[in-house]
Amino acid sequence: MNKMNIVGKRGIGKRGQVTLFIIAGIVILFAAFFIGYIQNESFRQKIESELFGVSVVPEQAKGVVDYANNCIERIARDGVELLGFQGGYIEIPNSISFNPRAYLRTDPIYKAPYWIYGRGNVDVPTIQEMEDQLERYIDRRFNSECGFNEFPDYDFSTKQIESEAGILNGKISVKLKSEIDVGIKENIFPISDYIGIDVPIDLKMLYNMAVDIVNRELRRSEIGNAPFEAMTIDLIAAYAKDKNSLISIPPIAEFNYECNPNTWTLNEVRENIEEYLGTISRLFRVEGANNDVRGEFYNSLIIGDVFSGEHDDTIVSFNYNPGWAFFLDVYPRDGNVLKPSTLKLGLPFIPLFCFTNHNFRYTLQYPLMVNLENDNFAFRFPIEIYIIDNFGGRLIDGDVVSVEDEAGGLFCDENQKLSEAVVVESIDALTSNALDDVNVVYVCGVNNCVVGKTKIENGRSVLEEEFPLCRGGEIILSKDGYGEFYQELDTYNTGRNSVFAAMKPYVNKKVEVRVLELKDGNVLERELMENEQASVRFTVLDLGRGSFKEGFALLFNGNEILETPLLFEEQYNVAVDLILNEEITIPGGEFQGREVPDQKVEGVFLGGADFETYISLDDLEKDKIIVLALSRGIPRNFEDYIENSDVKSLSEKHFDKLGVRFE
């Protein structure tokens, strides 16, 4: 303590002066450093980022960063909406778009790819595929629509971005992979780290729920297999037995003693079931989602064993809309007439006595749209309900996962190739020359195996291999520039097999649409107008299998000539939707017993075409194909509006006017 008093009384000596100078120097140096720190925005932001773990935008570049983020968010939201609207696709791949069996056309413009269709086709996009599509969509639109042209006084190291999208829990995150520097006056600011947005949409959860729903339809379960198919059969059976229904359909199984039983026509039954499914499908639900509590019948339409947890914040609904793709056949039938078998016993003095047996078998295909909605965002995709002779057509055992399995699986294992040798030879159907490098795939139910490729040896293109054993299998040959070749092939106890495939090359042809204007009983042929749009679909029919081979689609905006590949010597279904590409007002009035006010609508149907035609090699040697479509003109009332959209009925009424012309 005394020592301290002594120091305090000495005053300022030389050592004290030196100390003061050192302190003053430090203060001056710190002040200079602080001023430089404040002035050097980039350095300050970097220090703040390191200290606080956040990316703080340099003040001078904030306008650029905000502009880029706003633009990316707008485009990303559009892309995510498309992913939801088209079942996980922004751009539908050609393998789906050109195959009418692989998608549902919900309207003249949009196609919704099936996640399940037919007896064994499962096509579920992966998370990675959706992320890749979103990245390409953002990059393309940003670079064409946004860029950095709003900042002409700034220098950019590049104006083209490359994004990275992540579909994460609770959000979609987008950031930049590309490096971008912006020069503002004499300063250079790297801004890539500051450009990035989050879209608060839980697409990942909805996707995983969608996969769970698909797996439930495919999975063998203690409480039932293929529940949507089983429920459809149960509902048809119950509908047929309902004596209180105003509309009847043939019973699946019933026995009575009526001598004059009901008869039906296939067309009437088709219309009735289509309308019934359009109503009842909207009541389908899955357990574990946000469902209303209504009653016993409603609860019978809830499918269980779907999710591993609860999703009370998510609505899952289903719908089939009459007018969508629909196939129905019922047996036994006599042409278009459906009637039960009746045994009549008539003896003298004994009244007529009858035994009537109803044993009708339904074969049915219809699309069921699955809709998932969470926080005002919707994700939808269709599955096809496939019923054969009153039984579900699913032959699948196992789950779909969100990553792709190894192609082929055990079915394609070398140890499973136990057949006798199969010799496959491929030629060009046009030139008869040997066709090299043709892919050979063998399909058995839901299993498929890439067997190999044909190779030219001694002037012939041949593949000789042992195949997996299968009854009712199918061999498929494919090569770029050629239509696929299909042939049934049994490999079980059949000995040595041979397949000779004449592969048809595509022939590219110019196509033009001409409109047949129906007015006052007259027909006037004209070109497409600039405010009209026509979608044209050429579908190659497989008459042997009663299905489709492949398809080609074109979209005409006004009077233009487009080009499409076609196959020769094939039967085609040609479908055209003719749309007015502008807004009109339909006058109000009475419609179906109700007064309806004026309605502004856009994209209205003017008509179209739906017909079959055969296209030969000679036809495709002509320069151009003219496709004829019918138009009833702009609808003047609601009746016209409805009739214009019924392209099939319009085509049947004027079938003699429709077709294609080769010039």
C-alpha positions as CSV (number, residue, x, y, z in Angstrom):
1,M,0.0,0.0,0.0
2,N,2.8,2.4,0.9
3,K,4.5,1.5,-2.4
4,M,1.5,2.5,-4.3
5,N,1.3,5.9,-2.5
6,I,4.9,6.5,-3.4
7,V,4.3,5.8,-7.1
8,G,1.3,8.0,-7.1
9,K,3.4,10.9,-5.7
10,R,6.3,10.8,-8.2
11,G,4.6,12.7,-11.1
12,I,5.4,11.9,-14.7
13,G,8.9,10.8,-15.4
14,K,10.5,9.7,-18.7
15,R,9.1,6.2,-18.4
16,G,5.6,7.7,-18.0
17,Q,6.1,9.8,-21.1
18,V,7.1,6.9,-23.2
19,T,4.1,5.0,-21.9
20,L,1.7,7.8,-22.9
21,F,3.3,8.0,-26.4
22,I,2.8,4.2,-26.8
23,I,-0.9,4.5,-25.7
24,A,-1.5,7.4,-28.0
25,G,0.0,5.6,-30.9
26,I,-2.2,2.6,-30.2
27,V,-5.3,4.8,-30.0
28,I,-4.4,6.5,-33.3
29,L,-3.6,3.2,-35.0
30,F,-6.9,1.7,-33.8
31,A,-8.8,4.8,-34.9
32,A,-7.3,4.5,-38.4
33,F,-8.0,0.8,-38.5
34,F,-11.6,1.4,-37.4
35,I,-12.2,4.1,-40.0
36,G,-10.8,1.8,-42.7
37,Y,-12.9,-1.0,-41.4
38,I,-16.0,1.1,-41.6
39,Q,-15.1,2.3,-45.1
40,N,-14.2,-1.1,-46.4
41,E,-17.7,-2.5,-46.7
42,S,-16.6,-5.9,-48.1
43,F,-14.1,-6.4,-45.2
44,R,-16.6,-5.4,-42.6
45,Q,-19.3,-7.7,-44.0
46,K,-16.7,-10.6,-44.1
47,I,-15.8,-10.0,-40.4
48,E,-19.4,-9.8,-39.4
49,S,-20.1,-13.0,-41.2
50,E,-17.3,-14.8,-39.5
51,L,-18.2,-13.4,-36.1
52,F,-22.0,-13.9,-36.2
53,G,-22.3,-16.8,-38.7
54,V,-24.5,-15.0,-41.2
55,S,-24.1,-13.7,-44.7
56,V,-24.6,-10.0,-44.7
57,V,-25.0,-8.5,-48.1
58,P,-22.5,-5.7,-49.1
59,E,-24.5,-2.5,-49.0
60,Q,-23.4,-1.4,-52.5
61,A,-24.5,-4.8,-54.0
62,K,-27.7,-5.2,-52.1
63,G,-29.9,-4.1,-55.0
64,V,-28.3,-6.7,-57.3
65,V,-28.7,-9.4,-54.7
66,D,-32.3,-8.5,-53.9
67,Y,-33.1,-8.4,-57.6
68,A,-31.6,-11.9,-58.2
69,N,-33.2,-13.4,-55.2
70,N,-36.7,-12.1,-56.1
71,C,-36.3,-13.3,-59.6
72,I,-35.1,-16.8,-58.5
73,E,-37.9,-17.1,-56.0
74,R,-40.6,-16.2,-58.5
75,I,-39.3,-18.7,-61.0
76,A,-38.7,-21.4,-58.4
77,R,-42.3,-21.0,-57.1
78,D,-43.5,-21.5,-60.7
79,G,-41.4,-24.5,-61.1
80,V,-42.5,-26.1,-57.8
81,E,-46.1,-25.4,-58.8
82,L,-45.5,-27.3,-62.1
83,L,-43.9,-30.2,-60.1
84,G,-47.0,-30.4,-58.0
85,F,-49.4,-30.0,-60.9
86,Q,-47.7,-32.7,-63.1
87,G,-46.9,-35.3,-60.6
88,G,-43.2,-34.5,-60.1
89,Y,-42.4,-33.3,-63.6
90,I,-41.7,-29.9,-65.0
91,E,-40.9,-31.1,-68.5
92,I,-42.4,-34.5,-69.3
93,P,-39.8,-36.8,-70.9
94,N,-40.4,-38.0,-74.4
95,S,-40.6,-41.6,-73.2
96,I,-43.8,-40.6,-71.5
97,S,-45.0,-37.7,-73.7
98,F,-45.0,-39.9,-76.8
99,N,-46.7,-42.9,-75.1
100,P,-50.4,-42.2,-74.7
101,R,-50.6,-45.1,-72.2
102,A,-48.1,-43.5,-69.9
103,Y,-50.0,-40.3,-69.2
104,L,-53.5,-38.9,-68.5
105,R,-54.6,-36.0,-70.6
106,T,-56.6,-33.9,-68.1
107,D,-57.2,-31.1,-70.7
108,P,-56.1,-30.2,-74.2
109,I,-52.8,-28.8,-73.0
110,Y,-51.6,-30.7,-69.9
111,K,-50.5,-34.3,-69.5
112,A,-50.3,-35.9,-66.1
113,P,-47.9,-38.9,-66.1
114,Y,-49.2,-42.1,-64.5
115,W,-47.3,-43.4,-61.5
116,I,-49.0,-46.8,-62.0
117,Y,-50.7,-48.0,-65.1
118,G,-51.6,-51.3,-66.9
119,R,-50.7,-54.6,-65.3
120,G,-47.2,-53.7,-64.2
121,N,-46.0,-50.3,-65.2
122,V,-44.7,-48.2,-62.3
123,D,-43.0,-44.9,-63.1
124,V,-42.3,-42.7,-60.0
125,P,-39.9,-39.8,-60.4
126,T,-37.2,-39.5,-57.7
127,I,-36.4,-36.6,-55.5
128,Q,-33.1,-36.2,-57.4
129,E,-34.9,-36.1,-60.7
130,M,-37.2,-33.4,-59.4
131,E,-34.3,-31.3,-58.1
132,D,-32.5,-31.6,-61.5
133,Q,-35.6,-30.5,-63.4
134,L,-36.1,-27.5,-61.0
135,E,-32.5,-26.5,-61.5
136,R,-32.7,-26.6,-65.3
137,Y,-36.0,-24.7,-65.2
138,I,-34.6,-21.9,-62.9
139,D,-31.4,-21.6,-65.0
140,R,-33.2,-21.4,-68.3
141,R,-35.8,-18.9,-67.2
142,F,-33.5,-16.7,-65.2
143,N,-30.9,-16.5,-68.0
144,S,-33.6,-15.6,-70.6
145,E,-36.0,-13.5,-68.5
146,C,-33.9,-11.9,-65.8
147,G,-30.1,-11.8,-66.3
148,F,-28.6,-8.6,-64.9
149,N,-29.6,-6.2,-67.7
150,E,-31.3,-4.0,-65.1
151,F,-27.8,-2.9,-63.9
152,P,-26.1,-1.5,-67.1
153,D,-23.5,0.5,-65.0
154,Y,-22.3,-2.6,-63.2
155,D,-19.7,-5.1,-64.5
156,F,-20.5,-8.8,-64.0
157,S,-18.1,-11.6,-64.3
158,T,-21.0,-13.6,-65.8
159,K,-24.7,-13.0,-66.4
160,Q,-25.5,-16.7,-66.7
161,I,-26.4,-18.5,-63.5
162,E,-26.2,-22.2,-62.6
163,S,-28.4,-23.0,-59.6
164,E,-28.5,-25.9,-57.1
165,A,-31.9,-26.9,-55.8
166,G,-32.6,-29.0,-52.7
167,I,-36.0,-30.5,-51.8
168,L,-35.6,-30.6,-48.1
169,N,-37.8,-31.1,-45.0
170,G,-40.3,-28.3,-44.9
171,K,-38.8,-26.2,-47.8
172,I,-37.2,-26.1,-51.2
173,S,-33.8,-24.4,-51.0
174,V,-32.2,-22.8,-54.1
175,K,-28.6,-21.4,-54.1
176,L,-26.0,-20.7,-56.7
177,K,-23.3,-23.1,-57.9
178,S,-21.8,-20.6,-60.2
179,E,-19.4,-17.8,-59.1
180,I,-20.6,-14.2,-59.8
181,D,-18.6,-11.1,-59.1
182,V,-20.1,-7.6,-59.6
183,G,-18.0,-4.5,-60.2
184,I,-19.4,-1.4,-58.7
185,K,-17.3,1.7,-59.4
186,E,-13.8,0.5,-58.4
187,N,-14.9,-2.2,-56.0
188,I,-15.4,-5.9,-56.8
189,F,-18.0,-7.8,-54.7
190,P,-18.3,-11.6,-54.9
191,I,-22.1,-12.1,-54.5
192,S,-22.7,-15.8,-55.1
193,D,-22.8,-16.6,-51.4
194,Y,-25.5,-14.0,-50.8
195,I,-27.9,-15.2,-53.6
196,G,-30.2,-18.0,-52.3
197,I,-33.8,-18.4,-51.3
198,D,-36.0,-20.8,-49.5
199,V,-39.6,-21.6,-50.6
200,P,-41.5,-22.7,-47.5
201,I,-43.4,-25.6,-49.2
202,D,-43.0,-29.1,-47.8
203,L,-42.8,-30.9,-51.2
204,K,-40.7,-33.6,-49.7
205,M,-43.3,-34.6,-47.2
206,L,-46.1,-34.7,-49.9
207,Y,-43.8,-36.7,-52.2
208,N,-43.1,-39.3,-49.5
209,M,-46.8,-39.5,-48.7
210,A,-47.5,-40.0,-52.4
211,V,-45.0,-42.9,-52.5
212,D,-46.7,-44.4,-49.5
213,I,-50.0,-44.3,-51.3
214,V,-48.5,-46.0,-54.4
215,N,-46.8,-48.6,-52.2
216,R,-50.1,-49.4,-50.5
217,E,-51.7,-50.1,-53.8
218,L,-48.8,-52.4,-54.8
219,R,-48.1,-54.0,-51.4
220,R,-49.5,-57.2,-50.2
221,S,-51.2,-56.5,-46.8
222,E,-53.0,-58.4,-44.2
223,I,-56.1,-56.1,-44.7
224,G,-56.1,-56.5,-48.5
225,N,-54.1,-56.1,-51.7
226,A,-54.6,-53.3,-54.4
227,P,-57.3,-51.6,-52.3
228,F,-58.4,-49.1,-54.9
229,E,-59.0,-51.9,-57.4
230,A,-60.8,-54.0,-54.8
231,M,-62.9,-51.1,-53.6
232,T,-63.9,-50.3,-57.2
233,I,-65.1,-53.9,-57.7
234,D,-67.0,-53.9,-54.4
235,L,-68.7,-50.6,-55.3
236,I,-69.8,-51.9,-58.8
237,A,-71.1,-55.0,-57.1
238,A,-73.0,-53.0,-54.5
239,Y,-74.3,-50.5,-57.2
240,A,-75.6,-53.4,-59.3
241,K,-77.5,-54.9,-56.3
242,D,-79.1,-51.5,-55.3
243,K,-82.8,-51.9,-56.1
244,N,-83.4,-48.3,-55.1
245,S,-81.1,-46.9,-57.7
246,L,-82.7,-45.1,-60.6
247,I,-80.1,-46.6,-63.0
248,S,-79.3,-50.3,-63.0
249,I,-76.2,-52.2,-64.3
250,P,-75.7,-55.9,-64.7
251,P,-75.1,-57.8,-61.4
252,I,-71.7,-59.5,-60.9
253,A,-73.4,-62.5,-59.3
254,E,-77.2,-63.0,-58.8
255,F,-79.7,-65.8,-59.2
256,N,-83.5,-65.4,-59.4
257,Y,-86.6,-66.9,-61.0
258,E,-87.6,-64.0,-63.3
259,C,-88.8,-65.0,-66.7
260,N,-88.3,-61.6,-68.2
261,P,-85.1,-60.2,-66.7
262,N,-83.5,-56.9,-67.4
263,T,-81.2,-56.4,-70.4
264,W,-78.7,-53.6,-70.9
265,T,-76.6,-52.2,-73.6
266,L,-72.9,-51.8,-73.2
267,N,-73.0,-48.1,-74.0
268,E,-75.6,-47.4,-71.3
269,V,-73.6,-49.4,-68.7
270,R,-70.4,-47.6,-69.7
271,E,-72.1,-44.2,-69.3
272,N,-73.7,-45.1,-66.0
273,I,-70.5,-46.5,-64.4
274,E,-68.4,-43.6,-65.7
275,E,-70.9,-41.2,-64.0
276,Y,-71.0,-43.3,-60.8
277,L,-67.2,-43.4,-60.5
278,G,-67.1,-39.7,-61.1
279,T,-69.2,-39.2,-58.0
280,I,-68.1,-41.9,-55.7
281,S,-64.3,-41.5,-56.3
282,R,-64.5,-38.1,-54.6
283,L,-65.4,-39.9,-51.3
284,F,-62.2,-42.1,-51.3
285,R,-59.9,-41.3,-48.4
286,V,-56.8,-42.7,-46.8
287,E,-56.3,-43.3,-43.1
288,G,-53.8,-41.0,-41.3
289,A,-54.7,-37.8,-43.3
290,N,-57.1,-35.0,-42.5
291,N,-60.5,-36.7,-43.0
292,D,-64.0,-35.7,-42.0
293,V,-66.1,-38.0,-39.8
294,R,-69.3,-38.6,-41.6
295,G,-70.8,-42.1,-41.2
296,E,-70.5,-45.8,-41.7
297,F,-70.6,-45.8,-45.6
298,Y,-68.1,-43.0,-45.8
299,N,-65.8,-44.8,-43.4
300,S,-65.9,-47.9,-45.6
301,L,-64.2,-45.9,-48.3
302,I,-61.2,-45.1,-46.1
303,I,-58.1,-47.2,-46.9
304,G,-55.9,-48.1,-44.0
305,D,-52.3,-49.2,-43.5
306,V,-50.9,-46.4,-45.7
307,F,-48.7,-44.1,-43.6
308,S,-46.4,-44.9,-40.7
309,G,-47.5,-41.7,-38.9
310,E,-50.3,-39.1,-38.8
311,H,-50.7,-36.3,-41.3
312,D,-53.6,-34.3,-39.8
313,D,-52.4,-31.1,-41.5
314,T,-52.6,-32.7,-45.0
315,I,-55.7,-33.4,-47.1
316,V,-55.6,-36.4,-49.4
317,S,-58.4,-36.6,-51.9
318,F,-59.2,-38.5,-55.1
319,N,-61.2,-37.9,-58.2
320,Y,-62.1,-39.4,-61.6
321,N,-63.7,-36.9,-64.0
322,P,-66.1,-38.3,-66.6
323,G,-64.6,-37.7,-70.0
324,W,-61.1,-38.8,-69.0
325,A,-59.7,-42.0,-70.5
326,F,-62.1,-44.8,-69.7
327,F,-62.4,-48.4,-70.9
328,L,-65.1,-50.9,-70.1
329,D,-66.1,-54.2,-71.4
330,V,-68.7,-56.6,-69.9
331,Y,-69.2,-60.3,-70.6
332,P,-71.1,-62.3,-71.6
333,R,-72.7,-60.1,-74.2
334,D,-74.3,-60.4,-77.6
335,G,-72.8,-57.6,-79.6
336,N,-73.8,-54.5,-77.7
337,V,-76.5,-56.2,-75.7
338,L,-76.0,-57.6,-72.2
339,K,-78.5,-60.2,-71.0
340,P,-78.4,-62.9,-68.3
341,S,-78.8,-66.6,-69.1
342,T,-82.4,-67.8,-68.5
343,L,-83.6,-71.4,-68.5
344,K,-87.4,-71.6,-69.1
345,L,-89.4,-74.7,-68.2
346,G,-92.9,-75.0,-69.6
347,L,-95.0,-78.2,-69.2
348,P,-98.7,-78.8,-69.9
349,F,-100.9,-77.5,-67.1
350,I,-97.9,-76.1,-65.3
351,P,-97.1,-72.4,-65.3
352,L,-93.9,-71.2,-66.9
353,F,-91.0,-71.6,-64.5
354,C,-87.6,-69.9,-65.0
355,F,-84.1,-69.9,-63.6
356,T,-82.1,-66.7,-64.4
357,N,-78.4,-66.5,-63.6
358,H,-76.5,-63.2,-63.7
359,N,-72.8,-63.8,-63.9
360,F,-71.3,-60.7,-65.5
361,R,-67.6,-60.1,-65.7
362,Y,-66.3,-56.5,-65.8
363,T,-63.0,-55.5,-67.4
364,L,-62.3,-51.9,-66.6
365,Q,-59.6,-49.3,-66.8
366,Y,-59.9,-45.7,-65.5
367,P,-57.6,-43.1,-64.1
368,L,-57.8,-42.0,-60.5
369,M,-56.2,-38.7,-59.6
370,V,-54.5,-38.6,-56.2
371,N,-54.5,-35.1,-54.7
372,L,-52.4,-34.1,-51.7
373,E,-52.7,-30.6,-50.2
374,N,-50.7,-29.0,-47.4
375,D,-50.6,-25.3,-46.5
376,N,-52.3,-24.3,-49.8
377,F,-49.9,-26.3,-52.0
378,A,-51.2,-29.2,-54.0
379,F,-49.3,-32.2,-55.4
380,R,-51.2,-34.6,-57.7
381,F,-50.6,-37.6,-59.8
382,P,-52.8,-40.3,-61.5
383,I,-52.8,-44.0,-61.0
384,E,-54.7,-46.3,-63.3
385,I,-57.3,-48.7,-61.8
386,Y,-57.0,-51.9,-63.8
387,I,-59.6,-54.7,-63.4
388,I,-59.8,-57.9,-65.4
389,D,-62.8,-60.1,-65.2
390,N,-63.8,-58.7,-61.7
391,F,-60.3,-59.1,-60.3
392,G,-57.7,-56.5,-59.7
393,G,-55.0,-56.5,-62.4
394,R,-52.0,-55.7,-60.2
395,L,-49.3,-58.3,-60.4
396,I,-46.8,-56.4,-58.4
397,D,-45.2,-57.5,-55.1
398,G,-42.9,-55.1,-53.4
399,D,-42.5,-51.4,-52.6
400,V,-41.5,-48.4,-54.8
401,V,-38.7,-46.4,-53.3
402,S,-37.6,-42.9,-53.9
403,V,-34.4,-44.0,-55.5
404,E,-34.2,-46.2,-58.5
405,D,-33.4,-49.9,-58.0
406,E,-30.9,-51.7,-60.1
407,A,-32.4,-52.6,-63.4
408,G,-33.6,-56.1,-63.9
409,G,-33.1,-57.4,-60.4
410,L,-33.0,-61.2,-59.8
411,F,-35.2,-61.9,-62.8
412,C,-32.2,-60.8,-65.0
413,D,-29.6,-62.7,-63.0
414,E,-27.4,-64.9,-65.2
415,N,-28.3,-67.9,-63.1
416,Q,-32.0,-67.3,-64.0
417,K,-31.4,-67.5,-67.8
418,L,-32.4,-71.2,-68.1
419,S,-34.3,-71.2,-71.4
420,E,-33.1,-72.8,-74.7
421,A,-31.3,-70.4,-77.0
422,V,-33.4,-67.6,-78.5
423,V,-32.2,-66.3,-81.8
424,V,-33.2,-62.7,-82.5
425,E,-32.6,-61.2,-86.0
426,S,-33.3,-57.5,-86.9
427,I,-33.6,-55.9,-90.3
428,D,-34.7,-52.5,-91.6
429,A,-38.3,-52.9,-92.8
430,L,-37.8,-50.3,-95.5
431,T,-34.5,-51.5,-97.1
432,S,-34.4,-55.1,-95.8
433,N,-30.8,-54.5,-94.8
434,A,-29.4,-56.0,-91.5
435,L,-30.0,-53.5,-88.7
436,D,-27.1,-53.4,-86.1
437,D,-27.2,-52.5,-82.4
438,V,-30.9,-53.1,-81.8
439,N,-31.7,-53.3,-78.1
440,V,-33.4,-56.5,-76.9
441,V,-35.5,-56.5,-73.8
442,Y,-37.6,-59.3,-72.4
443,V,-40.7,-58.5,-70.2
444,C,-42.5,-61.0,-68.0
445,G,-45.3,-59.4,-66.0
446,V,-43.6,-56.5,-64.1
447,N,-40.1,-57.9,-64.5
448,N,-37.9,-56.9,-67.4
449,C,-34.4,-57.9,-68.5
450,V,-32.1,-56.1,-70.9
451,V,-30.8,-59.2,-72.8
452,G,-28.4,-57.4,-75.1
453,K,-28.0,-56.0,-78.7
454,T,-28.0,-57.6,-82.1
455,K,-24.7,-57.5,-83.9
456,I,-23.8,-58.0,-87.6
457,E,-22.1,-61.3,-88.4
458,N,-21.8,-62.7,-91.9
459,G,-24.3,-60.2,-93.2
460,R,-27.0,-60.8,-90.6
461,S,-27.7,-58.8,-87.4
462,V,-28.3,-61.4,-84.8
463,L,-28.4,-61.9,-81.0
464,E,-28.4,-65.5,-79.7
465,E,-29.0,-65.7,-75.9
466,E,-30.6,-67.7,-73.2
467,F,-33.6,-65.9,-71.6
468,P,-35.2,-66.1,-68.2
469,L,-38.1,-68.6,-68.0
470,C,-41.5,-67.1,-68.4
471,R,-45.0,-68.0,-69.7
472,G,-46.8,-65.1,-71.5
473,G,-43.7,-63.0,-71.8
474,E,-43.0,-60.4,-74.5
475,I,-39.9,-59.4,-76.4
476,I,-39.3,-55.8,-77.2
477,L,-36.8,-54.5,-79.7
478,S,-35.9,-50.8,-79.9
479,K,-33.4,-48.5,-81.7
480,D,-33.2,-44.8,-82.1
481,G,-35.0,-43.7,-85.2
482,Y,-37.2,-46.8,-85.4
483,G,-40.5,-47.8,-83.9
484,E,-40.5,-50.4,-81.2
485,F,-41.1,-54.1,-82.2
486,Y,-43.2,-56.3,-79.9
487,Q,-43.8,-60.0,-80.0
488,E,-45.2,-62.5,-77.5
489,L,-42.5,-65.0,-76.5
490,D,-42.9,-68.0,-74.1
491,T,-39.6,-69.4,-72.9
492,Y,-40.9,-72.1,-70.5
493,N,-40.6,-75.6,-72.0
494,T,-40.7,-74.3,-75.5
495,G,-37.4,-75.4,-76.9
496,R,-35.3,-73.2,-79.2
497,N,-37.0,-70.0,-80.3
498,S,-36.4,-67.5,-83.0
499,V,-37.7,-64.0,-83.5
500,F,-37.4,-62.1,-86.8
501,A,-38.0,-58.3,-86.3
502,A,-38.5,-56.0,-89.3
503,M,-38.0,-52.6,-87.7
504,K,-39.9,-49.7,-89.2
505,P,-37.9,-46.5,-89.4
506,Y,-39.6,-43.2,-88.6
507,V,-40.5,-41.0,-91.5
508,N,-40.5,-37.3,-90.7
509,K,-43.5,-35.6,-92.4
510,K,-44.8,-32.0,-92.5
511,V,-48.3,-31.6,-91.0
512,E,-50.9,-28.9,-91.4
513,V,-54.3,-28.5,-89.8
514,R,-57.3,-27.4,-91.8
515,V,-60.6,-26.5,-90.2
516,L,-64.0,-27.6,-91.5
517,E,-66.3,-24.8,-90.5
518,L,-69.9,-26.1,-89.9
519,K,-72.3,-23.3,-90.6
520,D,-76.0,-23.3,-91.7
521,G,-75.7,-26.8,-93.0
522,N,-72.6,-26.0,-95.1
523,V,-69.0,-27.0,-94.7
524,L,-66.2,-24.5,-95.5
525,E,-62.6,-25.6,-95.4
526,R,-60.2,-22.9,-94.1
527,E,-56.8,-22.5,-92.5
528,L,-56.2,-22.1,-88.7
529,M,-56.6,-18.5,-87.6
530,E,-53.9,-16.7,-85.6
531,N,-56.1,-16.7,-82.4
532,E,-56.7,-20.5,-82.7
533,Q,-54.7,-23.4,-81.2
534,A,-54.9,-27.0,-82.3
535,S,-53.3,-30.0,-80.5
536,V,-52.9,-33.0,-82.7
537,R,-52.1,-36.5,-81.5
538,F,-51.2,-39.4,-83.8
539,T,-51.5,-42.7,-81.8
540,V,-50.4,-45.9,-83.4
541,L,-52.9,-48.7,-82.6
542,D,-51.9,-52.2,-81.8
543,L,-54.9,-54.1,-83.2
544,G,-53.6,-57.5,-82.2
545,R,-53.3,-56.5,-78.5
546,G,-56.2,-54.1,-78.4
547,S,-54.0,-51.3,-77.1
548,F,-51.5,-48.6,-78.3
549,K,-48.0,-48.8,-79.5
550,E,-46.8,-45.2,-79.4
551,G,-47.9,-41.7,-80.1
552,F,-46.8,-38.4,-81.5
553,A,-48.1,-35.0,-80.4
554,L,-48.0,-31.5,-82.1
555,L,-49.3,-28.1,-80.9
556,F,-50.2,-25.6,-83.6
557,N,-50.5,-21.9,-82.7
558,G,-52.2,-20.3,-85.7
559,N,-51.6,-21.4,-89.3
560,E,-48.2,-23.1,-89.1
561,I,-46.7,-26.2,-90.5
562,L,-44.9,-28.6,-88.1
563,E,-43.0,-31.8,-88.5
564,T,-43.5,-35.1,-86.8
565,P,-42.1,-38.7,-87.1
566,L,-44.6,-41.3,-88.3
567,L,-44.6,-45.1,-89.0
568,F,-45.8,-46.5,-92.2
569,E,-48.4,-49.3,-92.8
570,E,-50.0,-48.6,-89.4
571,Q,-53.5,-47.9,-88.2
572,Y,-53.7,-44.6,-86.3
573,N,-56.1,-42.8,-84.0
574,V,-56.0,-39.1,-84.9
575,A,-57.3,-36.8,-82.2
576,V,-57.5,-33.0,-82.5
577,D,-58.6,-30.4,-80.0
578,L,-59.4,-27.0,-81.5
579,I,-59.2,-24.1,-79.0
580,L,-59.9,-20.4,-79.2
581,N,-56.9,-18.8,-77.7
582,E,-58.6,-15.6,-76.3
583,E,-61.2,-14.6,-73.7
584,I,-64.9,-14.4,-74.6
585,T,-68.1,-13.6,-72.8
586,I,-70.9,-16.2,-72.9
587,P,-74.2,-14.5,-72.5
588,G,-76.2,-15.4,-69.4
589,G,-79.5,-17.3,-69.6
590,E,-81.3,-20.4,-68.5
591,F,-79.1,-23.5,-68.4
592,Q,-80.2,-26.9,-67.0
593,G,-83.1,-25.3,-65.2
594,R,-81.1,-22.5,-63.6
595,E,-80.5,-18.8,-64.5
596,V,-76.7,-18.4,-65.1
597,P,-75.2,-14.9,-65.4
598,D,-72.7,-13.8,-68.1
599,Q,-69.5,-15.7,-67.9
600,K,-66.0,-14.7,-69.1
601,V,-64.1,-17.7,-70.2
602,E,-60.8,-18.3,-72.1
603,G,-59.4,-21.3,-73.9
604,V,-62.9,-22.5,-75.1
605,F,-63.4,-25.4,-77.4
606,L,-64.4,-24.7,-81.0
607,G,-64.5,-28.4,-81.9
608,G,-61.9,-30.9,-83.0
609,A,-61.7,-34.4,-84.4
610,D,-61.4,-38.0,-83.3
611,F,-61.1,-40.7,-86.0
612,E,-59.0,-43.6,-87.2
613,T,-57.1,-43.9,-90.4
614,Y,-54.5,-46.1,-92.1
615,I,-51.2,-44.5,-93.2
616,S,-49.3,-46.4,-95.9
617,L,-45.7,-46.1,-97.1
618,D,-47.1,-44.5,-100.3
619,D,-48.9,-41.9,-98.2
620,L,-45.7,-40.9,-96.4
621,E,-43.9,-40.4,-99.7
622,K,-46.1,-37.3,-100.2
623,D,-44.8,-33.9,-99.1
624,K,-47.4,-33.0,-96.5
625,I,-50.2,-34.4,-94.4
626,I,-53.4,-32.3,-94.0
627,V,-55.4,-33.1,-90.9
628,L,-59.0,-32.1,-91.0
629,A,-60.8,-30.9,-87.8
630,L,-64.4,-29.7,-87.3
631,S,-65.4,-26.3,-85.9
632,R,-68.9,-25.3,-84.7
633,G,-67.7,-21.7,-84.2
634,I,-67.5,-19.6,-81.1
635,P,-70.1,-20.7,-78.6
636,R,-73.1,-18.4,-78.4
637,N,-74.5,-19.9,-75.2
638,F,-73.8,-22.5,-72.5
639,E,-75.3,-25.3,-74.6
640,D,-72.9,-24.5,-77.4
641,Y,-70.0,-24.3,-74.9
642,I,-70.8,-27.9,-73.7
643,E,-71.4,-29.3,-77.2
644,N,-68.2,-27.9,-78.6
645,S,-66.2,-29.7,-76.0
646,D,-67.8,-33.1,-76.9
647,V,-65.3,-33.8,-79.7
648,K,-66.1,-37.5,-79.9
649,S,-69.9,-37.0,-80.4
650,L,-69.2,-34.2,-83.0
651,S,-66.8,-36.6,-84.8
652,E,-69.3,-39.4,-84.8
653,K,-72.0,-37.2,-86.3
654,H,-69.7,-35.9,-89.1
655,F,-67.4,-38.9,-89.5
656,D,-67.7,-38.8,-93.3
657,K,-66.1,-35.4,-93.4
658,L,-63.1,-36.3,-91.3
659,G,-59.7,-37.8,-92.3
660,V,-56.3,-36.9,-93.5
661,R,-55.2,-35.8,-96.9
662,F,-51.7,-36.2,-98.4
663,E,-50.4,-33.6,-100.8
